[in-house]
Amino acid sequence: MKKIKLMLLAPSLRGGGSERVMLNLIKNFDRRVFDLYFVLVKKEGPYEKEIPNDVQVFDLNCRRTLKAWRSLIKCIDIIKPDVILSTASQLNILLLMIKPLIPKKTKIIIREGSIPSENIQSNRILWRYLYRKYYNQADVIICQSSFMKKDLVDNFKVDRSKIKCIYNPVNFENINMLIKEKKNPYLNYNKNLQCINILTVGRLSSEKGHRELIKSIPLLKMKRSNANLFILGEGPLKNELFSLVRELNLEDCVYFVGFQKNPFVWMKYADLFILPSKYEGLPNALLEAIACQVPVIVTNHPGGTKEIMKITQQTHRIIDEFTWDDWWFEKPTKKTYEILEENFNILKIVNKYESLILELFEVRKNGEN
Amino acid sequence: MCGILGFLNKSKKFKKYESEIIIKKMLDSIYHRGPDGFGIWSNTQGNLFLGHRRLSIIDLSSNGKQPMTSKTGRFTITFNGEIYNFDEIRKEILKVNNYRFESNTDTEVILAACETWGILQSLKKFIGMFAIALFDDKENCLYLIRDRLGEKPLYYGWQGDSFIFASELKAFREHIDFKGKIDRDVLSLYFKYNYIPSPFSIYKDIYKLPPASVLKMDLTTYEYKIFKYWDIDTTNKFDTSYSDEELIEQLEKLILQSVRRQMLSSDVPIGAFLSGGVDSSTIVALMQSLSDKPINTFSIGFFEKDYNEANFARDVAKYLGTNHTELYVEPHKTYDIIQKIATYYDEPFADSSQVPTFLVSQLAKKDVTVVLSGDGGDELFGGYTRYLLINDFWKKINYIPLSLRKVMAKTINLVESLQIQKFLDSSIQKKMYQIFRGADLLTIKYPEELYNHFVSSWNQSNEIVLGSKPIDAFITSAEVGSLARQLSFYEWMMFVDLNMYLPDDILVKVDRASMAVSLETRVPLLDHNIVEFAWKLPFNQKVRGNTSKWILKQIMYKYLPKELMDRPKKGFGVPVGQWIKGPLREWAEDLLNEKTLKEQGFLNTKIVREKWEEHLLGIRNLQPQLWSILMFQSWLKENQ
């Protein structure tokens, strides 16, 4: 069988979930079946170092996604891929806009990483138009949860039959390896082992709900005076959140630790992981926290979070208010981890992507019925 | 073993990422040569891009990653092959230069050697098989280098504004500037010899770098020149005072040294092809004498008795105590391979032993990553039966004066033109055809012409390729013609084969078949010390009476009993002539379809159909001719 030329397209390697998924896929795609071409609008970001040795990145070197259209056309013209797998809404739409210039036999798969109707806050009318007009042009649309699928169908009239749900993979092997790599990171902040460390991971932007979380910390302090909150991530809201912490006089118990290469040790040694988002496509951080076997609490928000909680049998841990009850801190059972492993292990997810691509060529992967 | 490639972006019309994509595509096309990884490099000016595909043999860590740049930054290399004496060279470098080696690879040793002694001096020290692309930043030059005997392939050529080079032609096809125009003159050479002789390739303006050659490209002027860095000295012979025993002992030492080197320079399991013939048996015997454990040997058997050597191989393996694997190939599996085999050869190639070579490579790859083969023995020590036959034949016809021979030939031609054979019994017809064919031979003036005639499967191959004109290959070149005056006819035939048949047929066959399954083959008899030694030997050491490869056999008898080895030589072929009449007929008919042939416009349809029908009717066995047409058609189908 001739190998399939697979072009993977992403905006950059900044620390986002979509980029992480692309990296995980690229690390695991079967080299005997696919010739991989990894194209980035701009080669930058902390994940750059994680690119495997046998993957070459092609850098279109454009500051803004929309400006990359010309390079993208040229690039596709040279590669002549059999399949393009693209991620991030802007890039997806750009790719679909230039579709008339792409050879007909090239299949386009787009991966939607967020919930579109929540994601488009500015220029709503324009975005709604673009989504409606272009998303149906793709051969396959991959989303991460049934909630996302419903959103695309109901709000953007995307053809239901084109949408496939594939969860984000969790790289257990990598997590378990990295967990062992470093010591308890909280010890650098408080020498007192009695401290309670609460962790949240995510981009510092309004949809992630940090503001509300910080506002509830005084209540937490009343219940547990030895509790600290650690916020991992960078983002535009940083200064505002800083001032909020100062305003509430929480400087000695709320720590902004920025982007961390190894977030898993932070997860492992935390007493509680909290996801205060307002919506989520399918939060990788939550999956990873469960993989690190830390107790998790999530706010009741639209998106894939509920699906994860349902699969891992933790729906009772979806909360409406930050009440900081004692049961929040109870350790999860081993079963929770096992269910997660069963459903989200990377090989299983990669296999789903591979089969989906091969099905487009009417080839079935060996060993599958 | 690996794959190398690259290109010069003369007009700088490609952006960096565009060039990188092109290189990556080229690398993907030769994935089979090195599935363990790849690397891409470009110079600061952005007009040179190098790529490498890796099959890990030595230093399996990522330290061996190529393209690799030397310590001072002057040289950057992408390299395919093995330098067997790299350890010795490394020690030599350390004596004169404080080079800090970071890996245990021969690649780094090549770079350090170039830093220490310069490129040409270093080349003299290397023992091995290699194809190298080396960029010298100081001189702003690119060097393409091929090993002395042409074991590793390297193609190059200008296509528009891009100068492209690669281990295989497949990679060229991925380059945007590749034009892919089939060279009809070269195609007619292919039909003549059943392979494409150096320096040509099937495509216009793309060439094979001849063995022992360096191509130096100036990256400022974009002009290149090619020169040889090594050659066989055919005049330098041992003086007659050496006894047989002394020479045998010296040769044995040399071969042992070569086998030892080739066995040692590998961090992966190693084995050997064993056909049961003199060359492979000798190599296996020496390998086993150097190893405490049984070595792995492999052979392929055929159910067709006339073509089967596996039982001989088994006897040799049993005697030497090797760990022997043999596979009797089911006929239908062979048919499957035949239908696919053209895809593994990036040029049309029609030596039917390509089929068993592929099968034995596939078999060996299951257990080992490197194999040693006995190739080269026939060319070096005069082993081919045809040498004796043609030599004798020439002696016989040379008794008759040329003028008389011409009259005889004319008479035969006249009889042929009367077409009376058509009314005769088919057995008499066959005999008459033989005589008609022989008529041409009578008019031959020089023995060299006779040899050329003998090794050609279509003498008038221009007739079959439409729009082609005759061109010279190595065998008919003026340079080789003048050598005929210095050498005996027998030695001249060996010299021609060593320079043409060996690199362009035998070694291509072995490289492509083994690389298709990611297996590295090594050829210990082609160590240049052995080649030089062989050419210094007096002729009677190679051929004594009717015994060819005399000296090699004396070495072999030290390890294997004479009774076991005394039997007639067999070819490594398969009965494709019979198969295309039977089980493969449908496949052949499809490829020789009149309409398709006409549409393609390369071949003279009338001749092709005539030959095909003659073969089917059993008037003549036209296996070599038809096999070359089928392989070309099959190649064309895959590559157009």
Interface residues (C-beta under 8 A of the other chain):
Chain A: K3 K5 R31 R32 D35 Y37 V39 N53 D54 Q56 F58 D59 L60 N61 S71 K74 C75 I78 I79
Chain B: K15 K16 Y17 E18 E20 I21 I22 K24 K25 D28 Y31 P35 G37 F38 I40 S62 K65 I176
